[in-house]
Amino acid sequence: MNGKETHDRALLEGNWKFQGSELILESRQKGTARFTIKIDEKAKPKAFHLTSIEPANAGSGWMLFSRQTNTLKIAFYDNLQGRPESFEPRDPRSEPELVVVTLSPKK
């Protein structure tokens, strides 16, 4: 988070399921949240916008993504506030915090 390794169990132990134009996030800590995904085809780095389906108050916002083989790297601001410009953190005192997560398939 903001350039430092994070051990957020909700992110690292959660199940991220991309299904069609939806993202379903499941975690023991926070339950299940569903979002619609709309990819910004022209964005560099690549980005998609999430819109909450359920729960309705889960928030909406932007995530950056990069995919290499079986690994997905994502970046987003805490509570999906704002749109990250890159995978690099802003000034450490800036709000909201940038979260970068690398997801690999479970073995």
Backbone as CSV, one residue per row, in Angstrom:
resi,resn,N_x,N_y,N_z,CA_x,CA_y,CA_z,C_x,C_y,C_z
1,MET,0.849,-1.160,0.000,0.000,0.000,0.000,0.897,1.226,0.000
2,ASN,0.696,2.116,-0.964,1.557,3.302,-1.097,3.032,2.936,-1.124
3,GLY,3.361,1.904,-1.892,4.752,1.515,-2.080,5.287,0.547,-1.049
4,LYS,4.457,0.145,-0.097,4.899,-0.796,0.932,4.063,-2.065,0.846
5,GLU,4.679,-3.194,1.170,3.969,-4.465,1.139,2.815,-4.443,2.130
6,THR,1.671,-4.977,1.713,0.507,-5.037,2.582,0.136,-6.496,2.838
7,HIS,-0.461,-6.748,3.964,-0.893,-8.095,4.308,-2.393,-8.103,4.596
8,ASP,-3.143,-7.299,3.864,-4.593,-7.204,4.046,-5.222,-8.541,3.665
9,ARG,-5.704,-9.270,4.656,-6.243,-10.606,4.424,-7.470,-10.582,3.518
10,ALA,-8.282,-9.544,3.605,-9.472,-9.461,2.765,-9.093,-9.431,1.292
11,LEU,-7.971,-8.795,0.960,-7.508,-8.751,-0.428,-6.760,-10.018,-0.830
12,LEU,-5.824,-10.421,-0.005,-4.949,-11.526,-0.363,-5.606,-12.897,-0.257
13,GLU,-6.547,-13.061,0.661,-7.200,-14.349,0.824,-8.584,-14.386,0.182
14,GLY,-8.992,-13.279,-0.397,-10.300,-13.218,-1.033,-10.305,-13.914,-2.378
15,ASN,-11.498,-14.195,-2.857,-11.692,-14.800,-4.166,-12.164,-13.714,-5.127
16,TRP,-11.379,-13.462,-6.163,-11.705,-12.455,-7.178,-12.162,-13.214,-8.416
17,LYS,-13.434,-13.105,-8.756,-13.979,-13.849,-9.890,-14.460,-12.867,-10.953
18,PHE,-13.789,-12.900,-12.100,-14.187,-12.084,-13.238,-15.068,-12.961,-14.121
19,GLN,-16.315,-12.522,-14.304,-17.283,-13.319,-15.045,-18.030,-12.398,-15.996
20,GLY,-17.724,-12.496,-17.283,-18.342,-11.592,-18.250,-17.998,-10.160,-17.911
21,SER,-19.003,-9.327,-17.734,-18.768,-7.918,-17.394,-18.961,-7.661,-15.903
22,GLU,-18.752,-8.701,-15.078,-18.887,-8.549,-13.635,-17.636,-9.002,-12.897
23,LEU,-17.435,-8.408,-11.727,-16.409,-8.835,-10.779,-17.126,-9.173,-9.480
24,ILE,-16.876,-10.391,-8.995,-17.450,-10.830,-7.731,-16.300,-11.015,-6.753
25,LEU,-16.332,-10.261,-5.659,-15.299,-10.342,-4.628,-15.886,-11.050,-3.409
26,GLU,-15.224,-12.133,-2.999,-15.678,-12.867,-1.823,-14.536,-12.942,-0.824
27,SER,-14.822,-12.564,0.420,-13.817,-12.701,1.477,-14.509,-13.019,2.786
28,ARG,-13.837,-13.789,3.623,-14.399,-14.109,4.944,-14.538,-12.849,5.781
29,GLN,-13.635,-11.906,5.582,-13.632,-10.694,6.394,-14.748,-9.710,6.009
30,LYS,-15.033,-9.597,4.707,-15.965,-8.559,4.254,-17.198,-9.092,3.531
31,GLY,-17.317,-10.403,3.362,-18.472,-10.963,2.670,-18.318,-10.888,1.157
32,THR,-19.445,-10.814,0.460,-19.461,-10.812,-1.005,-19.914,-9.460,-1.526
33,ALA,-19.232,-9.006,-2.575,-19.623,-7.771,-3.273,-19.588,-8.046,-4.767
34,ARG,-20.567,-7.515,-5.485,-20.630,-7.673,-6.942,-20.582,-6.303,-7.604
35,PHE,-19.835,-6.234,-8.706,-19.667,-4.997,-9.457,-19.811,-5.277,-10.946
36,THR,-20.304,-4.308,-11.702,-20.177,-4.380,-13.153,-18.839,-3.750,-13.508
37,ILE,-18.263,-4.211,-14.612,-16.962,-3.712,-15.078,-17.142,-3.084,-16.451
38,LYS,-16.550,-1.904,-16.626,-16.495,-1.277,-17.943,-15.046,-0.895,-18.198
39,ILE,-14.442,-1.526,-19.211,-13.033,-1.280,-19.526,-12.891,-0.009,-20.342
40,ASP,-11.922,0.818,-19.971,-11.563,2.005,-20.739,-10.546,1.541,-21.781
41,GLU,-10.993,1.335,-22.999,-10.166,0.750,-24.071,-8.945,1.602,-24.421
42,LYS,-9.003,2.909,-24.182,-7.919,3.808,-24.584,-6.930,4.118,-23.465
43,ALA,-7.217,3.659,-22.247,-6.389,4.021,-21.092,-5.008,3.384,-21.145
44,LYS,-4.008,4.161,-20.709,-2.648,3.659,-20.543,-2.140,4.210,-19.239
45,PRO,-1.920,3.391,-18.206,-2.098,1.945,-18.208,-3.577,1.566,-18.308
46,LYS,-3.812,0.295,-18.637,-5.172,-0.200,-18.809,-5.971,0.032,-17.530
47,ALA,-7.279,0.311,-17.700,-8.126,0.617,-16.547,-9.546,0.115,-16.782
48,PHE,-10.231,-0.150,-15.679,-11.656,-0.433,-15.766,-12.373,0.264,-14.619
49,HIS,-13.651,0.576,-14.880,-14.487,1.230,-13.883,-15.418,0.195,-13.285
50,LEU,-15.529,0.201,-11.957,-16.431,-0.694,-11.241,-17.651,0.089,-10.790
51,THR,-18.831,-0.506,-10.965,-20.066,0.055,-10.441,-20.702,-1.002,-9.552
52,SER,-20.969,-0.653,-8.325,-21.511,-1.583,-7.346,-22.896,-2.077,-7.739
53,ILE,-23.081,-3.406,-7.653,-24.399,-4.019,-7.833,-24.970,-4.350,-6.461
54,GLU,-24.197,-5.122,-5.703,-24.598,-5.440,-4.335,-23.372,-5.689,-3.473
55,PRO,-23.345,-5.243,-2.259,-24.337,-4.312,-1.724,-24.253,-2.972,-2.452
56,ALA,-25.367,-2.286,-2.488,-25.455,-1.035,-3.243,-24.488,0.024,-2.737
57,ASN,-24.101,-0.041,-1.475,-23.211,0.975,-0.900,-21.742,0.567,-0.945
58,ALA,-21.391,-0.438,-1.748,-20.001,-0.916,-1.815,-19.088,0.081,-2.518
59,GLY,-19.640,1.072,-3.169,-18.829,2.086,-3.824,-18.587,1.762,-5.283
60,SER,-18.135,2.747,-6.002,-17.808,2.621,-7.414,-16.525,3.390,-7.651
61,GLY,-15.781,2.998,-8.665,-14.548,3.711,-8.962,-13.665,2.954,-9.931
62,TRP,-12.427,3.422,-10.043,-11.488,2.930,-11.052,-10.425,2.009,-10.470
63,MET,-10.003,1.058,-11.299,-8.852,0.207,-11.025,-7.990,0.159,-12.271
64,LEU,-6.677,0.199,-12.069,-5.742,-0.056,-13.148,-5.462,-1.545,-13.159
65,PHE,-5.094,-2.091,-14.332,-4.738,-3.494,-14.360,-3.647,-3.768,-15.382
66,SER,-2.893,-4.811,-15.089,-1.839,-5.296,-15.968,-1.845,-6.809,-15.854
67,ARG,-1.858,-7.493,-16.977,-1.905,-8.951,-16.951,-0.693,-9.533,-17.660
68,GLN,-0.026,-10.457,-16.988,1.105,-11.169,-17.565,0.908,-12.647,-17.282
69,THR,0.773,-13.442,-18.316,0.531,-14.876,-18.216,-0.630,-15.134,-17.253
70,ASN,-0.393,-15.752,-16.111,-1.455,-16.076,-15.164,-1.496,-15.136,-13.970
71,THR,-0.914,-13.956,-14.098,-0.850,-13.015,-12.986,-1.551,-11.716,-13.362
72,LEU,-2.400,-11.241,-12.476,-3.099,-9.976,-12.668,-2.630,-9.007,-11.602
73,LYS,-2.194,-7.830,-12.019,-1.771,-6.785,-11.092,-2.810,-5.678,-11.183
74,ILE,-3.328,-5.255,-10.028,-4.329,-4.190,-10.008,-3.888,-3.088,-9.052
75,ALA,-4.367,-1.891,-9.325,-4.093,-0.742,-8.461,-5.385,0.052,-8.325
76,PHE,-5.666,0.463,-7.093,-6.853,1.273,-6.850,-6.646,2.074,-5.577
77,TYR,-7.419,3.135,-5.441,-7.371,3.935,-4.225,-8.352,3.372,-3.215
78,ASP,-8.027,3.557,-1.954,-8.879,3.119,-0.864,-10.309,3.595,-1.112
79,ASN,-11.269,2.702,-0.939,-12.690,2.976,-1.168,-12.990,3.374,-2.614
80,LEU,-12.087,3.032,-3.532,-12.246,3.325,-4.962,-12.416,4.814,-5.238
81,GLN,-11.825,5.660,-4.391,-11.937,7.110,-4.567,-10.880,7.592,-5.543
82,GLY,-11.304,8.138,-6.651,-10.374,8.674,-7.632,-9.880,7.618,-8.598
83,ARG,-9.068,8.044,-9.541,-8.515,7.152,-10.560,-6.992,7.225,-10.505
84,PRO,-6.323,6.108,-10.181,-4.854,6.126,-10.155,-4.294,6.469,-11.535
85,GLU,-3.159,7.139,-11.545,-2.500,7.470,-12.804,-1.495,6.406,-13.200
86,SER,-0.991,5.667,-12.196,0.015,4.639,-12.455,-0.001,3.646,-11.297
87,PHE,0.887,2.671,-11.365,1.021,1.704,-10.285,1.931,2.227,-9.171
88,GLU,2.488,3.397,-9.357,3.376,4.001,-8.360,2.571,4.847,-7.385
89,PRO,2.955,4.836,-6.102,2.228,5.641,-5.119,2.458,7.129,-5.333
90,ARG,1.465,7.905,-4.919,1.638,9.359,-4.909,2.394,9.721,-3.649
91,ASP,2.462,10.997,-3.352,3.047,11.475,-2.101,2.461,10.639,-0.962
92,PRO,3.286,10.055,-0.102,2.779,9.178,0.958,1.737,9.818,1.863
93,ARG,1.702,11.122,1.932,0.701,11.776,2.775,-0.601,12.042,2.035
94,SER,-0.632,11.710,0.743,-1.841,11.930,-0.040,-2.938,10.961,0.369
95,GLU,-4.145,11.406,0.253,-5.307,10.541,0.488,-6.055,10.443,-0.813
96,PRO,-6.696,9.381,-1.124,-6.687,8.101,-0.432,-5.456,7.276,-0.791
97,GLU,-5.238,6.177,-0.075,-4.061,5.353,-0.290,-4.195,4.524,-1.565
98,LEU,-3.068,4.330,-2.238,-3.021,3.494,-3.428,-2.726,2.067,-3.007
99,VAL,-3.521,1.128,-3.498,-3.328,-0.289,-3.199,-2.965,-0.990,-4.498
100,VAL,-1.851,-1.717,-4.498,-1.446,-2.518,-5.655,-1.427,-3.969,-5.204
101,VAL,-2.181,-4.807,-5.896,-2.284,-6.217,-5.538,-1.939,-7.048,-6.750
102,THR,-1.130,-8.082,-6.560,-0.829,-9.029,-7.623,-1.563,-10.312,-7.306
103,LEU,-2.449,-10.725,-8.215,-3.254,-11.914,-8.022,-2.762,-13.019,-8.950
104,SER,-2.578,-14.192,-8.414,-2.209,-15.363,-9.209,-3.248,-16.445,-8.938
105,PRO,-3.456,-17.324,-9.913,-4.450,-18.376,-9.699,-4.057,-19.265,-8.527
106,LYS,-5.072,-19.764,-7.817,-4.803,-20.692,-6.715,-4.344,-22.024,-7.278
107,LYS,-3.454,-22.666,-6.549,-2.943,-23.957,-6.995,-3.548,-25.062,-6.177
